[in-house]
């Protein structure tokens, strides 16, 4: 029971910071403005990790590699800690285990990115119906616009209803299926 509680708490705390670091990376990559309540929260909650890491990890081509690398390392450390709590022994092949955990963490970041995008699409759709002029509406629009733009060229509005967010959610859900299969395959290598 204590093992399950510890695993749950570690997953919640580490997962919270992994999502924040990933959101920080996505915001900068997609040029989403940080001048809003959510952006300021992300900056305030992650600066203590990102600012020192940027001294050693420079950005590349406008990408915040420090945030992305920290999210990846934190997810890998979480997976390692959860396996240790679960009683897994890495003594036989620590190098192989480290490679597998690094791969699993990378696959998890890909899944989490899809989850963030699906969440943004759902919030954007709800806001467009309930409160299209909400202060956070431009934030979600900036986050989803680069992914919706190609679909909007292919799928025209139907009776003034934009179906491209629904199509993107379906495509993202389809993308999650091979990611889950690949993750299970990599995890099975343990």
C-alpha positions as CSV (number, residue, x, y, z in Angstrom):
1,X,0.0,0.0,0.0
2,X,2.8,2.5,0.9
3,X,4.6,1.5,-2.3
4,X,1.5,2.3,-4.3
5,X,1.0,5.7,-2.5
6,X,4.7,6.6,-3.1
7,X,4.4,5.7,-6.8
8,X,1.3,7.7,-7.2
9,X,2.7,10.8,-5.5
10,X,5.9,10.6,-7.5
11,X,4.0,10.2,-10.7
12,X,1.8,13.2,-9.9
13,X,4.6,15.6,-8.9
14,X,7.1,14.6,-11.6
15,X,4.3,14.4,-14.3
16,X,3.2,17.9,-13.4
17,X,6.7,19.3,-14.0
18,X,7.2,17.2,-17.1
19,X,4.0,18.6,-18.6
20,X,5.0,22.2,-17.6
21,X,8.4,21.8,-19.2
22,X,6.9,20.3,-22.3
23,X,4.4,23.1,-22.5
24,X,7.2,25.7,-22.1
25,X,9.0,24.0,-25.0
26,X,5.9,23.9,-27.2
27,X,5.0,27.5,-26.4
28,X,8.4,28.7,-27.5
29,X,8.5,26.5,-30.5
30,X,5.1,27.5,-31.7
31,X,5.6,31.1,-30.7
32,X,2.7,31.2,-28.3
33,X,2.9,34.4,-26.2
34,X,3.8,34.0,-22.6
35,X,2.1,37.3,-21.6
36,X,-1.0,35.6,-20.1
37,X,-1.9,33.9,-16.9
38,X,-1.0,30.4,-18.1
39,X,2.3,31.4,-19.7
40,X,3.4,33.3,-16.6
41,X,2.5,30.3,-14.4
42,X,4.6,28.0,-16.6
43,X,7.5,30.4,-16.5
44,X,7.3,30.9,-12.8
45,X,7.0,27.2,-12.0
46,X,9.8,26.1,-14.3
47,X,12.4,28.9,-14.1
48,X,14.2,27.3,-11.2
49,X,15.1,24.4,-13.4
50,X,15.4,26.0,-16.9
51,X,17.5,29.0,-16.1
52,X,20.4,27.1,-14.7
53,X,20.1,24.4,-17.4
54,X,20.3,27.0,-20.1
55,X,23.9,27.8,-19.0
56,X,24.9,24.4,-20.2
57,X,22.3,23.6,-22.8
58,X,22.0,26.3,-25.5
59,X,18.9,26.8,-27.6
60,X,19.1,25.6,-31.2
61,X,17.3,27.1,-34.2
62,X,14.9,28.9,-31.8
63,X,14.1,25.7,-29.9
64,X,14.3,25.7,-26.1
65,X,16.3,22.6,-25.8
66,X,16.9,23.1,-22.1
67,X,13.2,22.7,-21.3
68,X,12.8,19.7,-23.6
69,X,15.9,17.9,-22.2
70,X,14.8,18.6,-18.7
71,X,11.4,17.1,-19.4
72,X,13.0,14.0,-20.9
73,X,15.5,13.6,-18.1
74,X,12.7,14.1,-15.5
75,X,10.5,11.5,-17.2
76,X,13.4,9.0,-17.4
77,X,14.2,9.6,-13.7
78,X,10.5,9.0,-12.8
79,X,10.4,5.8,-14.8
80,X,13.6,4.6,-13.1
81,X,12.3,5.5,-9.6
82,X,8.9,3.8,-10.3
83,X,10.7,0.7,-11.4
84,X,12.9,0.8,-8.3
85,X,9.9,1.1,-6.1
86,X,8.3,-1.7,-7.9
87,X,11.3,-3.9,-7.1
88,X,13.0,-4.1,-10.5
89,X,16.7,-4.9,-10.4
90,X,18.9,-3.1,-12.9
91,X,22.1,-4.7,-11.7
92,X,22.5,-7.3,-14.5
93,X,22.5,-4.8,-17.4
94,X,22.5,-1.2,-16.3
95,X,23.5,0.2,-19.7
96,X,20.7,-1.6,-21.4
97,X,18.2,-0.5,-18.8
98,X,19.3,3.1,-19.1
99,X,18.8,3.0,-22.9
100,X,15.4,1.4,-22.5
101,X,14.3,4.0,-19.9
102,X,15.6,6.8,-22.2
103,X,13.6,5.4,-25.1
104,X,10.5,5.0,-22.9
105,X,10.9,8.5,-21.7
106,X,11.2,9.8,-25.3
107,X,8.0,7.9,-26.3
108,X,6.2,9.3,-23.2
109,X,7.2,12.8,-24.3
110,X,5.7,12.2,-27.7
111,X,2.5,10.9,-26.1
112,X,2.3,13.8,-23.7
113,X,2.8,16.3,-26.6
114,X,-0.2,14.7,-28.3
115,X,-2.2,14.9,-25.0
116,X,-1.4,18.6,-24.7
117,X,-2.5,19.2,-28.3
118,X,-5.7,17.3,-27.8
119,X,-6.4,19.2,-24.6
120,X,-5.7,22.5,-26.4
121,X,-8.1,21.5,-29.2
122,X,-10.9,20.6,-26.8
123,X,-10.5,23.8,-24.8
124,X,-10.4,25.9,-28.0
125,X,-13.6,24.2,-29.3
126,X,-15.4,24.8,-26.0
127,X,-14.2,28.4,-25.8
128,X,-15.3,29.0,-29.4
129,X,-18.9,28.1,-28.4
130,X,-19.1,29.4,-24.9
131,X,-16.8,32.4,-24.7
132,X,-14.9,33.1,-28.0
133,X,-13.4,36.4,-26.6
134,X,-12.0,34.8,-23.5
135,X,-8.5,36.1,-22.6
136,X,-7.0,32.6,-23.0
137,X,-8.6,32.0,-26.4
138,X,-5.6,33.5,-28.4
139,X,-3.2,31.3,-26.5
140,X,-5.0,28.1,-27.5
141,X,-5.5,29.4,-31.0
142,X,-1.7,30.0,-31.3
143,X,-1.0,26.6,-29.9
144,X,-3.3,24.7,-32.4
145,X,-3.1,26.9,-35.5
146,X,0.0,25.4,-37.0
147,X,-1.5,21.9,-36.8
148,X,-5.0,23.0,-38.0
149,X,-3.8,25.2,-41.0
150,X,-3.0,22.3,-43.3
151,X,-6.3,20.5,-42.5
152,X,-8.3,23.7,-43.1
153,X,-7.0,23.8,-46.6
154,X,-8.3,20.3,-47.2
155,X,-11.5,20.3,-45.1
156,X,-13.7,23.3,-45.8
157,X,-16.2,24.5,-43.2
158,X,-19.5,22.7,-43.4
159,X,-22.4,25.2,-42.8
160,X,-20.0,27.5,-41.0
161,X,-18.8,24.7,-38.7
162,X,-15.1,24.1,-38.8
163,X,-14.5,20.3,-38.7
164,X,-10.7,20.5,-38.8
165,X,-10.3,20.3,-35.0
166,X,-12.4,17.1,-34.9
167,X,-10.3,15.6,-37.8
168,X,-7.1,16.6,-36.0
169,X,-8.2,14.9,-32.8
170,X,-9.1,11.8,-34.7
171,X,-5.7,11.8,-36.4
172,X,-3.9,12.3,-33.1
173,X,-5.8,9.5,-31.5
174,X,-4.8,7.3,-34.4
175,X,-1.2,8.4,-33.9
176,X,-1.4,7.3,-30.2
177,X,-2.1,3.7,-31.2
178,X,1.3,3.0,-32.8
179,X,3.0,5.0,-30.1
180,X,1.3,2.8,-27.4
181,X,2.4,-0.3,-29.4
182,X,5.9,0.9,-29.7
183,X,6.1,1.8,-26.0
184,X,4.9,-1.7,-25.1
185,X,7.5,-3.2,-27.4
186,X,10.3,-1.2,-25.9
187,X,9.1,-1.9,-22.3
188,X,8.9,-5.6,-23.1
189,X,12.7,-5.5,-23.8
190,X,13.3,-5.3,-20.1
